[in-house]
Amino acid sequence: MASASNIRRRRNSETQQPGAEAEPTSALRQNVPVVLKRTSIQAALNWTALLLAFMNAFWLAYHYQAVRLPAPVSAVEAGRRGFSEQRAFRHVRALTNFGPHPVGSSSLDLAVEYVLTEVRKVAETSNPNVDVEVELFHAKPGVNAKVFKKRSLAYTNLKQVIVRIASKLSTHAEENSILVSSHIDSVITSEGAGDCSSCVGVMLELVRALSHLAQNFKHSVIFLFNTGEEEGLNGAHSFITQHPLNATIRAFIDLEAMGAGGRSQLFQAGPDRWLLNVFARVAKHPSGLLVAQDVFLSGFVKSTTDFQVYKIIAGLSGLDFAYLENGVVYHTKNDRLELVRPGSLQHSGDNLLALLQEVANSTELPNVKSRGHNDSAKMDSVFFDFMGRYMIVYNQHFAKKLNTSIILQSLVLLIGSILQARRPALLPLLLALFTLVLSWILSIVMAVLAGFILSILLNSQFPYVALPWLVIGLFGAPSLFGALLGHSLGHSILVKYLHHTQTSELKNVDSQTSTESVGNLVIWEVEKLLFKAGLLQWVFILALGTWFGVGASYIALFWLVVPAVTYGLKEIFLFPRQPPGELKTYILFFSLPLPILISAETFIFLPYFLSSSLARFDKHPGGTPLWVGNVAAAIAISVLVCLSLVYLFPYVHRSGGVKWILLGTALVTLVTFCIAYFEVLPAYTKDANRLMNVAHVIETNARSGESLIPKSYISISSFTPGKIVGEMESLKTEGFQCANSEGPDFVTFNIKYGCTKAVSMEETLWKSRPSFNVTQDSELNGHRITSILMKTALARRWFMSVNTNKIKALKLEIISGTADSEVTSSAW
């Protein structure tokens, strides 16, 4: 027995004119499937499960790509021609045993002597057909004036160890060479296990391995173990401007560390791409972090490496590698041997040994182009590795063409879909985009608010410096709360608009269409509109990155193309006549794996790098409010939340589950804030703590006619923002006063907040220090002339900084040859 609705359908089809198109709204009503009913809690749990699966996928991809390291190889397993971490690590241990070894220290002399002894041993045991030349190079005094803007650095008494490896069987092997460079010296506070004894250990093992492999090399390999890098790249500058071997160098490799251990990441490459292409082809464990190059080129990071010396001064092209793990210990006493994870040196050594063998046998090395002695040559290479297995390399010119093509195709498809729609589609799409904008705004607002609240509750510390994962609860949860709140508001506006328009439309055609059916159709259409808006978000990000030449724009390319293709195949090709329905979850499982694999390391590295940088964020102690660092970290996390979760947001509104998710994110935020406030977990640990500065200050700063009796006091301050009262109490110090005031001005930095204690001139924390006396203070021809005598013989290392705001001119005279060498300076 036919139902009334079926009879009605047959009558409609009988009365329809031949060739006439059926009413789409009626067809929609006929094909509405049965809707799966969910409770709001079930819907919330389903979306939470999606979110957790998404986060775990990110972490697993990051762990496989960035945390996993090759197994260390023993000396027996490597043999004479292979790279052994066991042997390299022995060198790192020996260098760190010397303690801090800055320029001018006796410990640096011991470290240089150790390196020199080790390479001489290699020369004595090398292959008979391999020539290993060893030289201790004493650089002449020089001035490094081109690398740093508005700053010139003078240097003297620098010693470098140089090793050249060439085949005795090739008559032209010494005409062209590749340089491998790193530095022996450390900062004054650190034994330098990561920065950069680990680099020197790798280089010493490479020297040993190549001394048995180079008999058939067409070109030579030069190793430079320089000193003076930590004082301003002076070692590399003295070598490249003074040593005759620089005329043979065609390309270079620089080894650095901005942490301790982990993967040796390629983070700068160019300007010429030949060496980069070779590395991508032969590296056993290719690893590249292009976003680091973008950060360096943006000027956000003020530090630099020897890479800039070779590029700017010598006009060479090369590769810059760095250890980035444990960035919080960079340039601190915590840069210790124990933090260099097993496999770190093996990762670097395997890659470099394969690269050097390929380059030394290549016929292309002599043809590598020099870009001239300037910094105008663009670093336009795009490079990234896929799971540490393969490296993809192309140039910015190709990237712009590819990105522009994808952007234009996306816009054409968008315009076409709007024009072909059976009902007005532009306004609903604009409302969907407005939903995303609202989501971004509220996400950033909530994250910034969390940053301010954290600064008020904890005015003395960053709780996530030692525990970076805390940012998930401190800033990630508030960001998600704001994003979902904004998304919900926009979603409700869009649903109301479509419900109003489609209800009128369907009722005019078929009075039997139920309100529930219209509501389901509207919700399903809204989900798809929001998914399309997510695609347009990535179109905008890709266009922005392409316009500004950001190398890491390839990330946006993957987040746009793969979901767009997946969604398009499902909607158009695989199921062209499917009935209306909700946005299928399997679209996520096909869309997101590849973008996650491509971007996991970058998305996790950026907040990790930022949190590590906060330990030395306050360049002028007390000059940067605590909230600045918290707000910067909060905004960064908010941006990552809005970018990475944009395709998950359309699924969150089903069956009213969003209210439970909002409650859950609020609870996560509250619990994490309680952990930080009550110090359930320590804010700082022995490996990650405040960067403190302790100085004995002898200050004479008097106007003409005033007393010239110097003031003597101990100054304690911190480059990590926040009060240091707790630290002072733990040190059990007495007599110190901590306050916000105009503290000592050290020219390169001045102290706005710190703790001081007056001491006598004879009372000091150090066994030796320069003595400082004013010998003359007079007026001459309208100028005040002050003469100062400083005895420096007992001081192993000292700096003189001149405040040009107070001193117009300076004359320096060095008196040597006496028991106590003296420096006399006159200023006016």
Backbone hydrogen bonds, N-H to C=O, Kabsch-Sander energy under -0.5 kcal/mol:
donor,donor_aa,acceptor,acceptor_aa,energy
7,I,3,S,-2.1
8,R,4,A,-2.4
9,R,5,S,-1.9
10,R,6,N,-2.2
11,R,7,I,-2.4
12,N,8,R,-2.2
13,S,9,R,-2.2
14,E,10,R,-2.3
15,T,11,R,-2.4
16,Q,12,N,-0.9
20,A,17,Q,-2.1
27,A,23,E,-2.0
28,L,24,P,-2.4
29,R,25,T,-2.0
30,Q,26,S,-2.3
31,N,27,A,-1.6
32,V,29,R,-0.9
37,K,35,V,-0.5
43,A,39,T,-2.4
44,A,40,S,-2.2
45,L,41,I,-2.6
46,N,42,Q,-2.5
47,W,43,A,-2.3
48,T,44,A,-2.5
49,A,45,L,-2.4
50,L,46,N,-1.9
51,L,47,W,-2.6
52,L,48,T,-2.8
53,A,49,A,-2.4
54,F,50,L,-2.4
55,M,51,L,-2.6
56,N,52,L,-2.7
57,A,53,A,-2.1
58,F,54,F,-1.9
59,W,55,M,-2.5
60,L,56,N,-3.0
61,A,57,A,-2.3
62,Y,58,F,-2.5
63,H,59,W,-3.1
64,Y,60,L,-2.6
65,Q,61,A,-2.2
66,A,62,Y,-3.6
67,V,62,Y,-1.0
67,V,63,H,-0.8
68,R,63,H,-2.2
78,A,74,S,-2.2
79,G,75,A,-1.8
82,G,78,A,-0.9
85,E,73,V,-0.5
85,E,83,F,-0.5
86,Q,73,V,-1.6
88,A,84,S,-2.0
89,F,85,E,-3.3
90,R,86,Q,-1.1
91,H,87,R,-1.0
92,V,88,A,-1.7
93,R,89,F,-2.4
94,A,90,R,-1.9
95,L,91,H,-2.3
96,T,92,V,-2.3
97,N,93,R,-1.6
98,F,95,L,-1.1
99,G,96,T,-1.9
101,H,190,S,-0.6
105,S,102,P,-1.7
109,D,105,S,-1.3
110,L,106,S,-1.8
111,A,107,S,-2.0
112,V,108,L,-2.9
113,E,109,D,-2.3
114,Y,110,L,-2.1
115,V,111,A,-2.3
116,L,112,V,-2.6
117,T,113,E,-2.4
118,E,114,Y,-2.4
119,V,115,V,-2.3
120,R,116,L,-1.7
121,K,117,T,-1.8
122,V,118,E,-1.7
123,A,119,V,-2.2
124,E,120,R,-1.6
125,T,121,K,-1.1
125,T,122,V,-0.7
126,S,122,V,-0.5
126,S,123,A,-0.6
127,N,211,S,-2.3
130,V,127,N,-2.4
131,D,166,A,-3.4
132,V,130,V,-0.6
133,E,131,D,-0.7
133,E,164,R,-2.8
135,E,162,I,-2.5
137,F,135,E,-0.8
137,F,160,Q,-3.1
138,H,136,L,-0.5
139,A,137,F,-0.8
139,A,158,L,-2.4
142,G,155,Y,-2.0
144,N,153,L,-3.6
145,A,143,V,-0.9
151,R,148,F,-1.1
153,L,144,N,-2.2
155,Y,142,G,-2.5
160,Q,137,F,-2.7
161,V,225,F,-2.3
162,I,135,E,-3.0
162,I,160,Q,-0.6
163,V,223,F,-2.3
164,R,133,E,-2.2
165,I,221,V,-2.8
166,A,131,D,-2.1
166,A,164,R,-0.5
168,K,129,N,-2.9
169,L,129,N,-0.6
170,S,167,S,-0.6
171,T,169,L,-0.5
173,A,170,S,-0.8
175,E,172,H,-1.5
176,N,172,H,-0.5
177,S,248,T,-2.2
178,I,220,S,-1.6
179,L,251,A,-2.3
180,V,222,I,-3.0
181,S,253,I,-2.8
182,S,224,L,-1.9
184,I,226,N,-3.1
185,D,226,N,-0.6
186,S,101,H,-1.5
190,S,187,V,-1.2
193,A,335,D,-1.7
196,C,194,G,-0.7
197,S,192,G,-2.6
198,S,193,A,-1.4
200,V,196,C,-2.1
201,G,197,S,-2.7
202,V,198,S,-1.8
203,M,199,C,-2.3
204,L,200,V,-2.5
205,E,201,G,-1.8
206,L,202,V,-2.1
207,V,203,M,-2.5
208,R,204,L,-1.9
209,A,205,E,-2.4
210,L,206,L,-2.8
211,S,207,V,-1.6
212,H,209,A,-1.4
213,L,210,L,-1.0
214,A,210,L,-1.9
216,N,213,L,-0.7
217,F,214,A,-1.5
218,K,360,A,-1.6
219,H,360,A,-1.8
220,S,173,A,-1.1
220,S,176,N,-2.2
221,V,165,I,-2.4
222,I,178,I,-2.6
223,F,163,V,-3.3
224,L,180,V,-2.9
225,F,161,V,-3.0
225,F,223,F,-0.6
226,N,182,S,-2.6
226,N,224,L,-0.9
232,G,229,E,-1.6
233,L,229,E,-2.4
234,N,228,G,-1.9
237,H,233,L,-1.7
238,S,234,N,-2.7
239,F,235,G,-2.0
240,I,236,A,-2.5
241,T,237,H,-1.5
242,Q,238,S,-1.2
243,H,239,F,-2.0
246,N,243,H,-1.6
247,A,244,P,-1.4
248,T,245,L,-1.9
249,I,245,L,-0.5
249,I,246,N,-0.7
250,R,177,S,-2.7
251,A,177,S,-0.8
252,F,317,S,-1.4
253,I,179,L,-2.6
254,D,319,L,-2.8
255,L,181,S,-2.5
256,E,321,F,-2.2
258,M,323,Y,-3.2
260,A,325,E,-3.3
263,R,66,A,-0.5
265,Q,263,R,-1.1
265,Q,322,A,-2.6
266,L,287,S,-1.8
267,F,265,Q,-0.7
267,F,320,D,-2.6
268,Q,320,D,-1.1
270,G,318,G,-2.4
277,N,273,R,-2.6
278,V,274,W,-2.1
279,F,275,L,-2.4
280,A,276,L,-2.5
281,R,277,N,-1.4
282,V,278,V,-2.1
283,A,279,F,-2.4
289,L,266,L,-2.6
290,L,288,G,-0.5
292,A,289,L,-1.3
293,Q,289,L,-0.8
294,D,290,L,-2.0
295,V,291,V,-2.2
296,F,292,A,-2.4
297,L,293,Q,-2.8
298,S,294,D,-1.5
299,G,295,V,-0.7
299,G,296,F,-1.1
300,F,295,V,-1.0
301,V,295,V,-0.8
302,K,300,F,-0.6
308,Q,305,T,-1.4
309,V,305,T,-0.6
310,Y,306,D,-2.1
311,K,307,F,-2.1
312,I,308,Q,-3.0
313,I,309,V,-2.1
314,A,309,V,-1.0
316,L,310,Y,-2.4
317,S,250,R,-0.5
318,G,270,G,-2.5
319,L,252,F,-1.6
320,D,268,Q,-2.6
321,F,254,D,-2.8
322,A,265,Q,-2.0
323,Y,256,E,-1.2
324,L,263,R,-0.7
324,L,322,A,-0.5
325,E,261,G,-1.4
327,G,324,L,-0.6
329,V,326,N,-1.7
330,Y,327,G,-1.3
332,T,329,V,-1.9
335,D,332,T,-1.6
336,R,334,N,-2.4
339,L,336,R,-1.1
340,V,337,L,-1.5
341,R,339,L,-1.1
344,S,341,R,-2.1
347,H,343,G,-2.3
348,S,344,S,-1.6
349,G,345,L,-3.0
350,D,346,Q,-2.7
351,N,347,H,-1.4
352,L,348,S,-2.5
353,L,349,G,-2.6
354,A,350,D,-1.7
355,L,351,N,-2.1
356,L,352,L,-3.0
357,Q,353,L,-1.9
358,E,354,A,-1.8
359,V,355,L,-2.6
360,A,356,L,-2.6
361,N,357,Q,-0.8
362,S,359,V,-1.4
367,N,364,E,-1.7
368,V,365,L,-1.6
371,R,315,G,-1.6
374,N,372,G,-1.8
380,D,378,K,-1.3
382,V,394,Y,-3.6
383,F,381,S,-0.5
384,F,392,I,-1.7
385,D,288,G,-0.7
386,F,390,Y,-3.1
387,M,385,D,-0.7
389,R,386,F,-2.0
390,Y,386,F,-1.1
392,I,384,F,-3.0
394,Y,382,V,-2.3
396,Q,380,D,-2.2
399,A,395,N,-2.3
400,K,396,Q,-2.8
401,K,397,H,-1.7
402,L,398,F,-2.9
403,N,399,A,-3.1
404,T,400,K,-2.5
405,S,401,K,-2.2
406,I,402,L,-2.3
407,I,403,N,-2.6
408,L,404,T,-2.7
409,Q,405,S,-2.4
410,S,406,I,-2.2
411,L,407,I,-2.2
412,V,408,L,-2.5
413,L,409,Q,-2.5
414,L,410,S,-2.1
415,I,411,L,-2.8
416,G,412,V,-2.6
417,S,413,L,-2.4
418,I,414,L,-1.9
419,L,415,I,-2.4
420,Q,416,G,-2.2
421,A,417,S,-0.7
429,L,425,A,-1.7
430,L,426,L,-2.4
431,L,427,L,-2.3
432,A,428,P,-1.9
433,L,429,L,-2.2
434,F,430,L,-2.4
435,T,431,L,-1.7
436,L,432,A,-1.5
437,V,433,L,-2.4
438,L,434,F,-2.7
439,S,435,T,-2.1
440,W,436,L,-2.6
441,I,437,V,-2.6
442,L,438,L,-2.4
443,S,439,S,-2.0
444,I,440,W,-2.5
445,V,441,I,-2.5
446,M,442,L,-2.6
447,A,443,S,-2.1
448,V,444,I,-2.9
449,L,445,V,-2.4
450,A,446,M,-2.1
451,G,447,A,-2.1
452,F,448,V,-2.3
453,I,449,L,-2.6
454,L,450,A,-2.5
455,S,451,G,-1.7
456,I,452,F,-1.8
457,L,453,I,-2.7
458,L,454,L,-2.6
459,N,457,L,-0.5
461,Q,458,L,-0.6
465,V,462,F,-1.4
466,A,683,A,-1.0
470,L,467,L,-2.1
471,V,468,P,-1.8
472,I,469,W,-1.7
473,G,470,L,-0.6
474,L,470,L,-2.8
475,F,471,V,-2.1
476,G,471,V,-2.9
477,A,472,I,-1.8
479,S,475,F,-2.2
480,L,476,G,-2.5
481,F,477,A,-2.7
482,G,478,P,-2.5
483,A,479,S,-2.6
484,L,480,L,-2.8
485,L,481,F,-2.3
486,G,482,G,-2.6
487,H,483,A,-2.4
488,S,484,L,-2.5
489,L,485,L,-2.1
490,G,486,G,-2.3
491,H,487,H,-2.6
492,S,488,S,-2.4
493,I,489,L,-1.8
494,L,490,G,-2.4
495,V,491,H,-2.6
496,K,492,S,-2.3
497,Y,493,I,-2.1
498,L,494,L,-2.5
499,H,495,V,-2.8
500,H,496,K,-2.0
501,T,497,Y,-2.2
502,Q,498,L,-2.9
503,T,499,H,-1.8
504,S,500,H,-1.5
505,E,501,T,-1.7
506,L,502,Q,-2.9
507,K,503,T,-2.5
508,N,504,S,-1.7
509,V,505,E,-1.0
510,D,506,L,-3.4
513,T,510,D,-1.4
518,V,514,S,-2.0
519,G,515,T,-2.5
520,N,516,E,-2.3
521,L,517,S,-2.4
522,V,518,V,-2.4
523,I,519,G,-2.3
524,W,520,N,-2.5
525,E,521,L,-2.2
526,V,522,V,-2.5
527,E,523,I,-2.2
528,K,524,W,-1.7
529,L,525,E,-2.2
530,L,526,V,-2.6
531,F,527,E,-1.8
532,K,528,K,-2.3
533,A,529,L,-2.2
534,G,530,L,-1.7
535,L,531,F,-1.6
536,L,532,K,-2.1
537,Q,533,A,-2.0
538,W,534,G,-1.6
539,V,535,L,-1.7
540,F,536,L,-2.3
541,I,537,Q,-2.2
542,L,538,W,-2.5
543,A,539,V,-2.4
544,L,540,F,-2.5
545,G,541,I,-2.6
546,T,542,L,-2.3
547,W,543,A,-2.3
548,F,544,L,-1.9
549,G,546,T,-0.8
550,V,545,G,-2.7
553,S,550,V,-1.5
554,Y,551,G,-1.0
555,I,552,A,-1.7
557,L,553,S,-1.6
558,F,554,Y,-1.7
559,W,555,I,-2.0
560,L,556,A,-1.2
561,V,557,L,-2.8
562,V,558,F,-1.3
564,A,560,L,-1.8
565,V,561,V,-2.8
566,T,562,V,-2.4
567,Y,563,P,-2.7
568,G,564,A,-2.6
569,L,565,V,-2.8
570,K,566,T,-1.9
571,E,567,Y,-2.5
572,I,568,G,-2.8
573,F,568,G,-0.8
573,F,569,L,-0.6
574,L,569,L,-3.5
575,F,569,L,-0.5
575,F,570,K,-1.0
578,Q,575,F,-1.2
587,I,584,K,-1.1
588,L,585,T,-1.3
589,F,585,T,-1.1
590,F,586,Y,-1.5
591,S,587,I,-2.0
592,L,588,L,-2.6
596,I,592,L,-2.5
597,L,593,P,-2.5
598,I,594,L,-2.1
599,S,595,P,-2.1
600,A,596,I,-2.1
603,F,599,S,-2.9
604,I,600,A,-1.9
605,F,601,E,-2.4
606,L,602,T,-2.2
608,Y,604,I,-1.4
609,F,605,F,-3.4
610,L,606,L,-2.4
611,S,607,P,-2.7
612,S,608,Y,-2.0
613,S,609,F,-2.1
614,L,610,L,-1.2
615,A,612,S,-1.2
616,R,613,S,-1.7
617,F,614,L,-1.4
618,D,719,F,-3.0
619,K,617,F,-1.3
623,G,620,H,-3.4
628,V,625,P,-1.2
629,G,625,P,-0.7
630,N,626,L,-1.4
631,V,627,W,-3.0
632,A,628,V,-2.3
633,A,629,G,-2.3
634,A,630,N,-2.5
635,I,631,V,-2.6
636,A,632,A,-2.0
637,I,633,A,-2.3
638,S,634,A,-2.4
639,V,635,I,-2.5
640,L,636,A,-1.9
641,V,637,I,-2.2
642,C,638,S,-2.5
643,L,639,V,-2.2
644,S,640,L,-2.6
645,L,641,V,-2.0
646,V,643,L,-0.6
648,L,645,L,-1.2
649,F,645,L,-1.7
651,Y,648,L,-1.4
652,V,649,F,-1.7
654,R,651,Y,-0.9
656,G,653,H,-1.2
657,G,654,R,-1.8
659,K,656,G,-0.8
660,W,657,G,-0.6
661,I,657,G,-1.5
662,L,658,V,-2.5
663,L,659,K,-1.8
664,G,660,W,-2.2
665,T,661,I,-2.5
666,A,662,L,-2.0
667,L,663,L,-2.1
668,V,664,G,-2.3
669,T,665,T,-2.3
670,L,666,A,-2.4
671,V,667,L,-2.7
672,T,668,V,-2.3
673,F,669,T,-2.5
674,C,670,L,-2.1
675,I,671,V,-2.2
676,A,672,T,-2.2
677,Y,673,F,-3.0
678,F,674,C,-2.6
679,E,676,A,-0.6
680,V,675,I,-1.9
681,L,675,I,-0.8
685,T,688,A,-2.8
691,L,615,A,-0.6
692,M,690,R,-0.9
693,N,717,S,-3.1
695,A,715,S,-2.4
697,V,695,A,-0.8
697,V,713,Y,-3.1
699,E,697,V,-0.5
699,E,711,K,-2.6
706,E,703,R,-2.4
711,K,699,E,-2.9
713,Y,697,V,-2.2
714,I,757,K,-3.0
715,S,695,A,-3.2
716,I,755,C,-3.0
717,S,693,N,-2.3
719,F,691,L,-2.7
720,T,691,L,-0.6
723,K,459,N,-1.9
728,M,724,I,-2.2
729,E,725,V,-2.2
730,S,726,G,-2.0
731,L,727,E,-1.5
732,K,729,E,-1.2
733,T,728,M,-1.5
737,Q,756,T,-2.2
739,A,754,G,-2.1
741,S,739,A,-0.7
741,S,752,K,-2.3
743,G,741,S,-1.5
743,G,751,I,-2.8
746,F,744,P,-0.7
746,F,749,F,-2.3
748,T,746,F,-3.0
751,I,744,P,-1.9
752,K,621,P,-3.5
752,K,750,N,-0.6
753,Y,621,P,-1.9
754,G,739,A,-1.6
755,C,716,I,-3.0
756,T,737,Q,-2.0
757,K,714,I,-1.6
759,V,712,S,-1.9
771,S,791,K,-1.9
773,N,789,L,-2.3
775,T,773,N,-0.6
775,T,787,S,-2.1
776,Q,787,S,-1.5
778,S,785,I,-2.7
780,L,783,H,-3.2
783,H,780,L,-1.6
785,I,778,S,-3.5
785,I,783,H,-0.6
786,T,827,A,-2.6
787,S,776,Q,-2.6
788,I,825,S,-2.6
789,L,773,N,-3.3
790,M,788,I,-0.5
790,M,823,V,-2.5
791,K,771,S,-1.3
792,T,790,M,-0.5
792,T,821,S,-1.7
793,A,821,S,-0.9
795,A,792,T,-1.4
796,R,794,L,-0.5
803,N,801,S,-0.5
804,T,802,V,-1.0
806,K,803,N,-1.5
807,I,803,N,-2.1
808,K,806,K,-0.5
811,K,826,S,-2.8
813,E,824,T,-3.2
815,I,813,E,-0.5
815,I,822,E,-2.9
816,S,814,I,-0.6
821,S,819,A,-0.6
822,E,815,I,-2.8
823,V,790,M,-2.7
824,T,813,E,-3.3
825,S,788,I,-2.1
826,S,811,K,-2.6
827,A,786,T,-2.5
828,W,809,A,-1.8
